[in-house]
């Protein structure tokens, strides 16, 4: 519908009502607070998520290192077991070598000591470890004493003791004494050249008038 102004006057415009900003300000603060809160929570979430990812990666790395170290430990344990077996074998071989060499040196030392003692011979010799037991006969008690003295001076024996010495009643016509001697082989002399061998080379030979010594 068309309206015509016949009076020729401008119609006054209606005045607008003023907006009440006092009521909108708290709402603005609330909205701003919510936005800031969301931004802070988002930052904290992504920060914690990043830390969690880093820790998970670190745990994976540590687990991988642990698995690798366990494998190395198993190899070390295997090497230690193999080393122990080899050491036992070497010790056994060395002990056999010492026993073989020491046995020959022992026989040489006993033979040299008997040969330097007049009128004495051995009938038996028993060895258990480093313990030695000797049995023999002699024409006099002095020969037994000289034999013990020679054993002590050789440096090859220690704790030389006479267990028994008596006259042999079974021997007829000849005075004979039987004896038993115990001694320990000095550990320092095992595997070394017999000291008596060097001494026997420089020792004076028995006079031709003496009765020849016999070796047991």
C-alpha positions as CSV (number, residue, x, y, z in Angstrom):
1,X,0.0,0.0,0.0
2,X,1.4,3.4,-1.1
3,X,1.3,6.3,1.3
4,X,1.4,9.9,0.1
5,X,2.5,12.8,2.2
6,X,0.2,15.7,1.3
7,X,1.5,18.1,3.9
8,X,5.0,18.2,2.5
9,X,6.7,17.8,5.8
10,X,9.3,15.2,6.7
11,X,8.1,12.6,9.1
12,X,10.3,12.5,12.1
13,X,12.4,9.4,12.5
14,X,11.8,7.2,15.5
15,X,14.7,7.4,18.0
16,X,16.6,4.2,18.7
17,X,16.8,2.9,22.2
18,X,20.3,2.8,23.7
19,X,21.9,-0.6,24.2
20,X,22.5,-1.5,27.9
21,X,26.2,-2.5,27.9
22,X,26.2,-3.1,31.6
23,X,24.3,-6.4,31.2
24,X,26.5,-7.6,28.2
25,X,29.9,-7.1,30.0
26,X,29.7,-10.0,32.4
27,X,28.7,-12.3,29.5
28,X,31.7,-11.1,27.6
29,X,34.0,-11.9,30.5
30,X,32.5,-15.4,30.8
31,X,33.0,-16.1,27.1
32,X,36.6,-14.8,27.2
33,X,37.2,-17.0,30.3
34,X,35.9,-20.0,28.6
35,X,38.1,-19.4,25.5
36,X,41.2,-18.9,27.6
37,X,40.3,-22.0,29.6
38,X,40.0,-24.0,26.5
39,X,43.3,-22.7,25.2
40,X,45.1,-23.5,28.4
41,X,43.6,-27.0,28.6
42,X,44.5,-27.6,25.0
43,X,48.1,-26.5,25.7
44,X,48.4,-28.7,28.8
45,X,46.9,-31.7,26.9
46,X,49.3,-31.5,24.0
47,X,52.2,-30.9,26.4
48,X,51.4,-33.9,28.5
49,X,50.7,-35.9,25.4
50,X,54.2,-35.0,24.1
51,X,55.8,-36.0,27.4
52,X,53.9,-39.3,27.4
53,X,55.1,-40.1,23.9
54,X,58.7,-39.3,24.9
55,X,58.5,-41.5,28.0
56,X,57.0,-44.4,25.9
57,X,59.8,-44.1,23.4
58,X,62.4,-44.0,26.3
59,X,60.8,-47.2,27.8
60,X,61.0,-48.9,24.4
61,X,64.7,-47.9,24.1
62,X,65.5,-49.1,27.7
63,X,63.7,-52.4,27.0
64,X,65.7,-52.9,23.9
65,X,68.9,-52.2,25.8
66,X,67.9,-54.6,28.5
67,X,67.3,-57.3,26.0
68,X,70.7,-56.7,24.4
69,X,72.4,-56.7,27.8
70,X,70.8,-59.9,28.8
71,X,72.2,-61.5,25.6
72,X,75.6,-60.1,26.4
73,X,75.3,-61.5,30.0
74,X,74.5,-64.9,28.7
75,X,77.6,-64.8,26.4
76,X,79.8,-63.7,29.3
77,X,78.4,-66.5,31.5
78,X,79.1,-69.0,28.8
79,X,82.7,-67.7,28.4
80,X,83.2,-67.9,32.2
81,X,82.0,-71.5,32.3
82,X,84.3,-72.4,29.4
83,X,87.2,-70.6,31.0
84,X,86.6,-72.5,34.3
85,X,86.6,-75.8,32.4
86,X,89.8,-74.9,30.6
87,X,91.5,-73.8,33.8
88,X,90.6,-77.1,35.4
89,X,92.1,-79.0,32.5
90,X,95.2,-76.9,32.6
91,X,95.5,-77.5,36.4
92,X,95.1,-81.2,35.9
93,X,97.8,-81.3,33.2
94,X,100.1,-79.2,35.3
95,X,99.5,-81.5,38.3
96,X,100.2,-84.6,36.3
97,X,103.4,-82.9,34.9
98,X,104.5,-82.1,38.5
99,X,103.8,-85.6,39.7
100,X,105.7,-87.1,36.8
101,X,108.6,-84.8,37.1
102,X,108.6,-84.9,40.9
103,X,108.5,-88.7,41.0
104,X,111.7,-88.9,38.9
105,X,113.4,-86.3,41.0
106,X,112.3,-88.1,44.2
107,X,113.8,-91.4,43.0
108,X,117.0,-89.6,42.0
109,X,117.3,-87.8,45.3
110,X,116.7,-91.0,47.4
111,X,119.2,-92.9,45.3
112,X,121.8,-90.2,45.7
113,X,121.2,-90.0,49.4
114,X,121.4,-93.8,49.9
115,X,124.6,-94.0,47.7
116,X,126.3,-91.4,50.0
117,X,125.4,-93.4,53.1
118,X,127.6,-96.4,54.0
119,X,126.2,-99.8,54.8
120,X,122.5,-98.9,54.3
121,X,119.9,-99.9,51.8
122,X,116.2,-99.5,51.4
123,X,113.6,-102.3,51.1
124,X,110.5,-100.2,50.4
125,X,109.3,-96.7,49.8
126,X,105.7,-95.4,49.9
127,X,104.5,-92.0,48.8
128,X,101.1,-90.5,49.6
129,X,100.9,-86.9,48.3
130,X,103.9,-85.2,49.8
131,X,104.2,-87.7,52.7
132,X,107.0,-90.3,52.3
133,X,107.5,-93.5,54.2
134,X,110.8,-95.4,54.0
135,X,111.8,-98.8,55.3
136,X,115.3,-100.4,55.1
137,X,118.2,-102.1,56.8
138,X,121.7,-101.0,57.9
139,X,124.7,-102.4,59.4
140,X,124.7,-99.9,62.3
141,X,122.6,-97.3,64.0
142,X,125.1,-94.6,62.9
143,X,124.3,-95.4,59.3
144,X,120.7,-94.7,59.9
145,X,121.5,-91.4,61.7
146,X,123.8,-90.4,58.8
147,X,121.0,-91.2,56.3
148,X,118.6,-89.0,58.2
149,X,121.1,-86.2,58.4
150,X,121.7,-86.4,54.6
151,X,118.0,-86.2,53.9
152,X,117.6,-83.1,56.0
153,X,120.7,-81.4,54.4
154,X,119.4,-82.1,50.9
155,X,116.7,-79.4,51.2
156,X,114.3,-81.8,49.4
157,X,112.8,-83.2,52.6
158,X,111.3,-81.8,55.7
159,X,110.0,-83.2,59.0
160,X,112.3,-86.2,58.7
161,X,111.5,-88.5,61.7
162,X,112.5,-92.0,62.6
163,X,109.6,-94.2,63.5
164,X,111.4,-97.4,64.5
165,X,114.9,-98.7,64.6
166,X,115.7,-102.1,66.0
167,X,118.1,-105.0,65.6
168,X,117.0,-107.6,63.2
169,X,116.8,-110.9,65.1
170,X,116.2,-112.9,62.0
171,X,119.6,-112.1,60.6
172,X,122.2,-114.7,61.6
173,X,125.9,-114.1,61.8
174,X,125.7,-110.4,60.8
175,X,124.5,-107.5,62.9
176,X,121.7,-105.8,61.1
177,X,119.3,-103.1,62.0
178,X,115.9,-102.4,60.5
179,X,114.3,-99.0,60.5
180,X,111.3,-97.0,59.4
181,X,111.5,-93.3,58.5
182,X,108.8,-90.8,57.7
183,X,109.4,-87.5,55.8
184,X,107.6,-84.8,53.9
185,X,108.6,-83.6,50.5
186,X,109.2,-79.8,50.6
187,X,106.6,-78.2,48.2
188,X,109.2,-75.7,47.0
189,X,111.3,-78.4,45.5
190,X,108.6,-80.1,43.4
191,X,109.3,-79.5,39.7
192,X,112.8,-78.1,40.4
193,X,116.1,-79.8,39.9
194,X,117.1,-82.0,42.7
195,X,119.5,-80.2,45.0
196,X,121.2,-83.5,45.8
197,X,122.2,-84.1,42.2
198,X,124.5,-81.0,42.2
199,X,125.9,-81.9,45.6
200,X,126.5,-85.5,44.6
201,X,128.7,-84.4,41.7
202,X,131.1,-82.5,44.1
203,X,130.8,-85.0,47.0
204,X,133.9,-87.1,47.6
205,X,133.5,-90.7,46.6
206,X,133.7,-93.4,49.4
207,X,137.0,-94.9,50.0
208,X,137.7,-98.3,48.3
209,X,138.0,-99.9,51.7
210,X,134.4,-99.2,52.6
211,X,131.7,-101.6,51.8
212,X,129.7,-100.5,48.7
213,X,126.3,-99.0,49.4
214,X,123.3,-100.6,48.0
215,X,120.2,-98.8,46.6
216,X,116.7,-100.0,47.6
